[in-house]
Amino acid sequence: MSGAIDVETGMIINPEELNGIVGAVLEGLDYKRLDIEVPYFKENQPTGENIAKYLWDEIKEDLGERLVYIRVGETKNSCFEYYEEANYPL
C-alpha cells in the first residue's frame, strides 16, 4: 500500500476495510475450479502468476493508486509477485 497516512489513525487504510476488499475477492475463488468456474481463468491458465494478476486487477478496482504491490504465497518457499512497473519504484 502507498498513500498519505491519515493523521488521526496513523494508517493508509483501515485494516478492516482492506480485509473486506481482499476477502470479497478471495471469497469469489474459494472452493472453485478456477479453470471452469471463474471466467478469467477460462481464458488464462490458473498459474500462480495469473492468480496474482487476477487478484491485482480485482483489488485495484477498490484500492486504486494505493495498491502498489501484491504477493501471493503458494507454499512456504514459493510465492508470486505482481506490480505495475510504472507505479513501483525498484
N, C-alpha and C positions, 0 to 999 in steps of 0.2 A: 504494500500500500504506500501511496505517496500523497501528499497534500498538506494543507495547513492544519496545524494542531489547534484544536478548539481550546481556548484559554480556560474555559470552565471545566471541561472534562479531562484535558490533557491528552486527548486521543484524536486520531484522524477520523476514526469511525467507531461507533459503539460496538463492542464485540457481539452483543445480542443481534444487532442489525446485520452484521457480517455473517454470523451463523445462520440467520434466517435466509439470507440471499444464497449462500453456498448450499445450505441444507435443502432448499427448494430444488436446486439444480440436481444435487445428488439423489434426491428422492425420485426424480424422473428416470434415473438409471438403475436404481436399486431393484434387485431381483428381476432384471430384464435380460433377455437375449438381445444384446445390443445390435447385432447384425440383422435381426429380424424385427425387433420391436421399437427401435429408435431410428426415425427416418434418416438422420445424419449418417448413421453407420450402415445404412443400406447402400450408400454410395462411397463410403470411406471405411477402410478396414479398421476394426476396433483395436488398433495397436495402442500402446501406451502414449506414443507421440500424438496420435489423433484424438485420444481421450483428453489429453492435456489441452489441445487446441479447441476441442468442443467445449470443455469447461470454461476456458478463457472467453470464448465467444458468448456463452450464455451468461456468465458472471459479469462480463464487461457491460452488458445492457443496463445493469443496475448500478455498477460502480463507476462507470465512465473512466475518466482520466486518472482516478485514484488507483486503479488497478495497474500495476507495473510489471508484475512477475508472478508466475504460478508454478508450483512444483507438485507433482503427483507421485506419491510413493507406490511402488509395486511390491517390493519386498524390503527388508532392512538394508539390502545392498544395492537396490535398483530403484531409480526414480527417473522421471521425465520432467523436463522444464519447458516452459513456453513463455515468450515475451515478444513484444513488437519492438524491433531494434530501434526505431525512431524514438521510442519512449523509455528506453532502458540504457542508461549510460554504463558502458563496460569499463 
